[in-house]
C-alpha cells in the first residue's frame, strides 16, 4: 500500500502545477477511502518542485504595481493570490511529511484536507487568470512564503505559529478588501472564487490554532507566551493591523495572541 510519506514527497517534488493539484485531489480521496498507509518512510525536501515560471524574487525585488488599473491590476492581484495558494499546497504536505510521524493521525488528516482545499483554490484562481487571457507564471512572484517555511522546518510549534497563525491569518485580514475591489469592478467570477477561499481559510487557521495549542499543552507550555516568543524569533517585523477580529475569532485566534505583536 502506498504510504502517506510517498504521497507527500511525490507531490512536493512535482514541478507541474496541474500534476501537483490533481495528485493532491486524488490522494485526498484515497485517504478518505483508507487506501494510504499511515507510515513515514521518506524525508522532506528542502524546497518543493516548481515550474520554470514564475520567476521567484525576494519581496524587495518585486515590481511595484502602483497605478495599475482594469484587467492589469486584477490579473496582478489574482496572480499573487494564486502563488500563495500554490505555496499553501506544498506547506500542507511539508508539515505532514516533517511532523506527521510524531503526531496523532488526525493531524495528518487535517492537513491533507487543507492541501486539497488549497489545490482547489489555486485552480479557481488560475482558471480566472486564463479567463482574463493570462495564466499562473505570467508574472514574477515572491519567495517569502517558502523562506518562512525553511526557517521553521525544524520546529512544529514555530511552523504552526508562523505559517497558519501569522501568514494565513493575515489573509483573513486582507481578503475582504480584495473582494470589495473585485466587486467594484463587477468581476463576479473573481468575487465568487475569493469568497470560497476566504470562508475555507478560516478553517485552515483554526486547524493551525488547534494543533498549536495541542503541542503546547503536550509540552506543558503556555500557548500565548510561546506564540509571542516564536513569532518574535521567526517572523521579521510586527504584525500588521487592522485585524479581522470576526474571522480570527471564528478560527479561535484570540486578540491576546496577536495584538501585543502589532505595531500599533
C-alpha positions as CSV (number, residue, x, y, z in Angstrom):
1,X,0.0,0.0,0.0
2,X,1.3,3.5,-0.8
3,X,2.3,5.4,2.3
4,X,1.4,8.9,3.3
5,X,5.1,9.9,3.1
6,X,5.4,8.5,-0.5
7,X,2.4,10.7,-1.5
8,X,3.7,13.8,0.2
9,X,7.1,13.5,-1.3
10,X,5.7,12.9,-4.8
11,X,3.5,16.0,-4.6
12,X,6.2,18.2,-3.1
13,X,8.6,17.2,-5.9
14,X,6.1,17.7,-8.7
15,X,7.2,20.6,-10.9
16,X,4.0,20.8,-13.0
17,X,1.2,22.7,-11.2
18,X,-1.5,20.6,-12.8
19,X,0.2,17.5,-11.5
20,X,0.5,19.0,-8.0
21,X,-3.2,19.9,-7.8
22,X,-4.6,16.7,-9.4
23,X,-2.3,14.4,-7.3
24,X,-3.5,16.3,-4.2
25,X,-7.2,15.8,-5.0
26,X,-6.6,12.1,-5.9
27,X,-4.6,11.3,-2.7
28,X,-7.1,13.1,-0.5
29,X,-9.8,10.8,-1.9
30,X,-7.6,7.8,-1.4
31,X,-7.0,8.8,2.2
32,X,-10.7,9.2,2.8
33,X,-11.2,5.7,1.4
34,X,-8.5,4.3,3.7
35,X,-6.1,3.4,0.8
36,X,-3.0,5.2,2.1
37,X,-0.8,3.6,4.8
38,X,0.0,5.8,7.8
39,X,3.7,5.4,7.5
40,X,6.6,7.9,7.2
41,X,9.4,6.4,5.2
42,X,10.5,9.5,3.3
43,X,12.4,12.7,4.2
44,X,11.1,16.1,3.3
45,X,13.0,18.0,0.5
46,X,14.5,21.4,1.4
47,X,12.4,23.0,-1.4
48,X,9.3,21.9,-3.4
49,X,9.3,21.4,-7.1
50,X,8.3,24.5,-9.1
51,X,7.6,25.2,-12.8
52,X,10.2,27.3,-14.7
53,X,7.8,30.3,-14.4
54,X,7.0,32.4,-12.5
55,X,10.4,33.9,-11.7
56,X,10.9,33.9,-8.0
57,X,12.1,37.1,-6.4
58,X,12.7,38.4,-2.9
59,X,9.8,40.6,-1.7
60,X,12.1,43.6,-2.0
61,X,12.7,42.8,-5.7
62,X,9.1,42.5,-6.7
63,X,8.0,45.2,-9.2
64,X,5.7,47.9,-7.8
65,X,2.3,47.9,-9.5
66,X,1.0,51.2,-8.2
67,X,-1.1,52.9,-10.8
68,X,-2.2,49.7,-12.5
69,X,-5.9,49.5,-13.2
70,X,-8.5,47.5,-15.0
71,X,-7.5,44.0,-16.1
72,X,-3.8,44.6,-15.5
73,X,-4.5,45.3,-11.8
74,X,-6.9,42.4,-11.4
75,X,-4.5,40.0,-13.1
76,X,-1.7,41.1,-10.8
77,X,-3.8,40.5,-7.7
78,X,-5.1,37.2,-8.8
79,X,-1.6,36.0,-9.8
80,X,-0.2,37.0,-6.4
81,X,-3.0,35.1,-4.6
82,X,-2.6,32.1,-6.8
83,X,1.1,32.0,-5.9
84,X,0.2,32.0,-2.2
85,X,-2.3,29.1,-2.8
86,X,0.3,27.1,-4.7
87,X,2.7,27.5,-1.8
88,X,0.0,26.6,0.6
89,X,-0.4,23.2,-1.1
90,X,3.2,22.4,-0.5
91,X,3.2,23.9,3.0
92,X,0.5,21.4,4.0
93,X,2.3,18.4,2.5
94,X,5.6,19.6,4.0
95,X,4.1,19.8,7.6
96,X,2.7,16.3,7.1
97,X,6.0,14.8,6.0
98,X,8.1,16.5,8.6
99,X,5.9,16.1,11.7
100,X,3.1,13.6,10.9
101,X,5.0,10.7,12.4
102,X,5.1,12.2,15.9
103,X,1.5,13.5,15.9
104,X,-1.9,11.8,16.1
105,X,-3.4,10.6,12.8
106,X,-6.0,13.4,13.0
107,X,-3.1,15.9,12.5
108,X,-2.3,14.3,9.1
109,X,-5.9,14.0,8.1
110,X,-6.5,17.7,8.8
111,X,-3.5,18.8,6.7
112,X,-4.4,16.6,3.8
113,X,-7.8,18.3,3.8
114,X,-6.1,21.7,3.9
115,X,-3.9,20.6,0.9
116,X,-7.0,19.6,-1.0
117,X,-8.7,22.9,-0.3
118,X,-5.6,24.9,-1.3
119,X,-5.3,22.9,-4.6
120,X,-8.9,23.8,-5.4
121,X,-8.2,27.4,-4.5
122,X,-5.3,27.5,-6.9
123,X,-7.4,26.0,-9.7
124,X,-10.1,28.6,-9.2
125,X,-7.6,31.4,-9.4
126,X,-5.7,30.0,-12.3
127,X,-8.9,29.4,-14.3
128,X,-9.9,33.0,-13.6
129,X,-6.5,34.2,-14.9
130,X,-7.0,32.2,-18.1
131,X,-10.4,33.8,-18.4
132,X,-8.6,37.1,-18.5
133,X,-6.1,35.9,-21.1
134,X,-3.3,35.3,-18.6
135,X,-2.0,32.3,-16.6
136,X,0.0,31.4,-13.5
137,X,3.6,32.1,-14.3
138,X,3.0,35.2,-16.5
139,X,4.3,37.5,-13.7
140,X,7.1,37.2,-11.2
141,X,6.3,36.1,-7.7
142,X,7.9,36.5,-4.3
143,X,9.6,33.7,-2.4
144,X,8.9,34.9,1.1
145,X,6.4,32.2,2.0
146,X,8.8,29.3,1.5
147,X,11.6,31.3,3.2
148,X,9.4,31.3,6.3
149,X,8.8,27.6,5.9
150,X,12.6,26.9,5.7
151,X,13.2,29.0,8.9
152,X,10.8,26.8,10.9
153,X,11.5,23.5,9.3
154,X,13.0,22.1,12.5
155,X,10.2,23.1,14.9
156,X,6.5,22.2,14.6
157,X,5.4,24.9,17.1
158,X,7.3,27.5,15.2
159,X,5.9,26.4,11.9
160,X,2.3,26.5,13.2
161,X,2.9,29.8,14.9
162,X,4.3,31.5,11.7
163,X,2.6,29.8,8.8
164,X,-1.1,29.4,9.7
165,X,-1.2,31.7,12.7
166,X,0.6,34.7,11.1
167,X,0.7,34.3,7.3
168,X,-2.6,32.6,6.7
169,X,-4.3,34.7,9.4
170,X,-3.1,37.8,7.5
171,X,-5.1,36.5,4.6
172,X,-8.2,36.7,6.7
173,X,-7.4,40.4,7.3
174,X,-6.9,41.5,3.7
175,X,-9.2,39.3,1.7
176,X,-12.5,41.2,2.4
177,X,-11.0,44.4,0.9
178,X,-9.8,42.4,-2.1
179,X,-13.3,41.0,-2.6
180,X,-14.6,44.6,-2.4
181,X,-12.2,45.7,-5.1
182,X,-13.3,43.0,-7.5
183,X,-16.9,43.6,-6.6
184,X,-16.5,47.3,-7.5
185,X,-15.1,46.2,-10.9
186,X,-18.2,44.0,-11.4
187,X,-16.0,40.9,-11.6
188,X,-18.5,38.4,-10.2
189,X,-16.4,35.3,-11.0
190,X,-13.4,36.5,-9.1
191,X,-15.6,37.6,-6.2
192,X,-17.1,34.1,-6.1
193,X,-13.7,32.5,-6.1
194,X,-12.3,34.8,-3.4
195,X,-15.4,34.2,-1.2
196,X,-14.9,30.5,-1.2
197,X,-11.2,30.9,-0.4
198,X,-11.9,33.3,2.4
199,X,-14.5,31.1,4.0
200,X,-12.3,28.0,3.9
201,X,-9.2,29.8,5.1
202,X,-10.9,30.4,8.4
203,X,-10.9,26.6,8.9
204,X,-7.2,26.4,8.0
205,X,-6.3,29.0,10.6
206,X,-8.5,27.1,13.1
207,X,-6.6,23.9,12.4
208,X,-3.3,25.6,12.9
209,X,-4.6,27.1,16.2
210,X,-5.9,23.8,17.4
211,X,-2.7,21.9,16.8
212,X,-0.5,24.7,18.1
213,X,-2.5,24.6,21.4
214,X,-2.3,20.8,21.4
215,X,1.5,20.7,21.1
216,X,1.9,23.5,23.7
217,X,-0.3,21.6,26.2
218,X,1.5,18.4,25.5
219,X,4.8,20.1,26.4
220,X,3.3,22.0,29.4
221,X,3.8,25.4,27.7
222,X,1.6,28.4,27.9
223,X,0.3,28.8,24.3
224,X,0.1,32.6,24.3
225,X,3.5,33.3,25.7
226,X,5.0,30.6,23.5
227,X,3.3,32.1,20.4
228,X,4.8,35.5,21.3
229,X,8.3,34.1,21.7
230,X,8.2,32.1,18.5
231,X,6.7,34.9,16.3
232,X,9.3,37.4,17.6
233,X,12.1,34.9,16.8
234,X,11.0,33.6,13.4
235,X,8.8,36.4,11.9
236,X,10.5,39.7,10.9
237,X,8.8,42.8,12.0
238,X,5.4,43.5,13.6
239,X,2.0,42.0,12.8
240,X,0.1,44.4,10.6
241,X,-3.2,45.9,11.6
242,X,-6.1,46.3,11.1
243,X,-7.1,42.8,12.1
244,X,-10.2,41.0,11.1
245,X,-11.4,40.2,14.6
246,X,-14.6,38.4,13.5
247,X,-12.8,35.9,11.2
248,X,-9.9,35.4,13.7
249,X,-12.4,34.8,16.5
250,X,-14.1,32.1,14.3
251,X,-10.7,30.5,13.9
252,X,-10.2,30.6,17.7
253,X,-7.3,33.0,17.5
254,X,-7.7,35.4,20.5
255,X,-6.8,39.0,20.4
256,X,-4.4,38.4,23.3
257,X,-2.2,36.4,20.9
258,X,-1.8,38.9,18.2
259,X,-2.5,42.4,19.5
260,X,0.7,42.6,21.6
261,X,2.7,41.8,18.5
262,X,1.1,44.6,16.5
263,X,3.0,47.8,15.6
264,X,0.1,49.8,17.0
